Amino acid sequence: MEKQIMVLSGHAMDIRINGGRLKIKDGFPAEEGSVKETYLSRGTNDVDHIVILGNSGAVTFDAIQWMMEQNVLVTMLDYTGDVITEFMPQGHISGITKRRQATADNAFNMKISAWLLGEKFRQQRFTLQFVSKDFNGYDEGRTSRIDKAIAISNDRGKALSGCINSGSQMILEAQTAAAYWQCFEGIQLNWQKGKVVPEHWQAIQNRTSPKTGSPRKAIDPFNACLNYLYAVLESRTKYFCIKNKIDPDFGIIHADHQNRESLIFDLMEPIRPKVDRLLYEWIRYRKLNAKDFFETREGICKVMPEIAKEIIPLVKSLDWDISETVKDFARYFKNGWTETRETIPPIVACVL
């Protein structure tokens, strides 16, 4: 049975146990016909991840226990796509594995980060090739930017193995990212006629929000949607870390922060461009309606629940990619530690 992601929203949200089944109610009472009830049974349900949008509603303790026993991951997101909290099925992580992660030397970590970033660069090139098919032959400016970004990616990918510290690797990553995201800027979105939307919603904007100086609190629909998908990717990556019994705290590329499980963001890197590709394909050809998004007084673009429910399940198709990346990483810190330290996957820097 193929598992699914269920997305819940609304002021009527309520999750509790009823007759041994998980009873889920969501929707908006003020909207006629929007409130619905769903029942999940033990062992036969097709849900392994519940994403809750917002912070209205109730979840009982026995419902939480039921979901953990059934290995159902629960993620709560705020209106900007940031993770508020999670309920994660737990697994024991060996102290031996934790110690190996914590004491890995710099040379070994450099090889790991070069592998992850090299794979990220490769996937970015695949995504850019996908985007270029839309513009090849009639938009020479964008085609030229894509060709340049692919060339930069190949060049920086080859340079990764020669870096002497993580700082130099991150410079290469920043240069590649800048060229990559420029290829998306200005791509027009398809809006239904007759509705007025903010001018900067007409096209994909810079990945960096002017509100934060970072991708958080995006001001345009594409980047706002992308933040939602990255948040779900974050939860699923953490889930596979725990499943493969590695500690998500010990970062290699991302610095350790007091309130961040840095390794998760490291292992997300090769998957991010695949998420970008999924969202691009979805948003490029979908007719958008003004009611699909909402501009807050602060100027932040809020993704409305119906659209969030449409895009969030896209991440489920990447489970195999996430799982394999985590497994590849995990095997270096578990059995065969001394043998596998020298068999890190090679950096792929082929010209695409």
CORSUL-V548133 format. One line per field, one symbol per residue. ss: DSSP state (H for helix, E for strand, C for the rest). phi: phi as a letter, one per 20 degrees, with the letter a starting at -180 (. if undefined). psi: psi as a letter, one per 30 degrees, with the letter a starting at -180 (. if undefined). Layout:
ss: ???
phi: ???
psi: ???
This chain:
ss: CCCEEEEECCCCCEEEEECCEEEEEECCCCCCCCCEEEEECCCCCCEEEEEEECCCCEECHHHHHHHHHCCCEEEEECCCCCEEEEECCCCCCCHHHHHHHHHCCHHHHHHHHHHHHHHHHHHHHHHHHHHHCCCCCCCHHHHHHHHHHHHHHHHHHHHHHHCCCHHHHHHHHHHHHHHHHHCCCCCECCECCCCCCCHHHCECCCCCCCCCCCCCCCCCHHHHHHHHHHHHHHHHHHHHHHHCCCCCCCCCCCCCECCECHHHHHHHHHHHHHHHHHHHHHHHHCCECHHHEEECCCCCEEECHHHHHHHHHHHHHHHHHHHHHHHHHHCCCCCCHHHHCCCCCCCCCCCC
phi: .fecddddbofefbcbebmndeedcbpcgfdgnefcdcdddfmcfddcbdddencdpbcefffffgfffelefccddefenefeabdcgebfdgfffgffffdgffffffffffffffffgfffffffffffffcfoccfffgffffffffffffffffgfefebffffffffffffgfffffegnffeedffndecggfefbfdgfefffcmbfflfdcgfffffffffffggffffgffffemcefeefdeeffdfdceffgffffgfegfffgfffgffefdefedgffccefffneeeefgffgfeegfgfgfdgfffgffffgffffddfmgffegdcfgffecffd
psi: kkllkkkkllfgkkklkjhfljkkklajefjkgfklkkkklkfglgkgkkkkjagkakklefeeeeeefghjkkkkkaffgkkelljkklkkkkeeeeeeefgkleeeeeeeeeeeeeeeeeeeeeeeeeeffffkffieeeeeeeeeeeeeeeeeeefeffkflfeeefeeeeeeeeeeffffkfkkljkklfkklkeffflklkfkkfffglflhlgleeeeeeeeeeeeeeeeeeefeeeghkkfejleekkklehkieeefeffeffefeeeeeeeeefegkjkkefflkjlffgkjkkleeeefeeefefffgeeeeeeeeeeeeffgbkgeeeffghkklkjglk.
